[in-house]
Structures are given as structure tokens and as C-alpha cells.
Amino acid sequence: MTIANLLTNDTLLVALLYLTLSFVYLLIIPGMVYFYLNSRWYVASSFERGFMYFLMFFFFPGMLLLSPFLNFRPKRRNITT
């Protein structure tokens, strides 16, 4: 084992770790936050709404990446006469 070989393996491991963490931070967790917000937006308490705002702020870059693809419109009202 040479120093260059060890350095290459460590560099590859760090690059893979960064890639995995960025994928989770930018795509996976914001997707879960979107679905959480969609299910709880109209029935949340004030504390839970503050937590929702925190999640939006914390994962804002991922929210911007997913926003063109996810569009949660309110459900249509069923009007009966």
C-alpha cells in the first residue's frame, strides 16, 4: 500500500459521502417535507406550523429544486345542491 493509493481510496470515500449527503439533503428529505406539509397544512397547531416554517427554511435549497415538479393544489370542492 502506497501513500497515493491510500489517498485515492480516502478521497473516493469522502467524495461518495458528500454525494450521498447532498442527495439526501437536496432531494430525499425535501420530498418528505413536501408530503408532510401537504397532509398537515390546514389542520396544524401553532407550534406545528412554526416547525413547518423551520423545515421550509432549513431545507430551502431542496425545496427550490423540487418545486417545479411537485404541485399540490387544493382538492376540488364538491358542491351539492
Helices and strands as residue ranges (DSSP letters): H 3-23, I 24-28, H 29-40, H 46-58, H 60-66
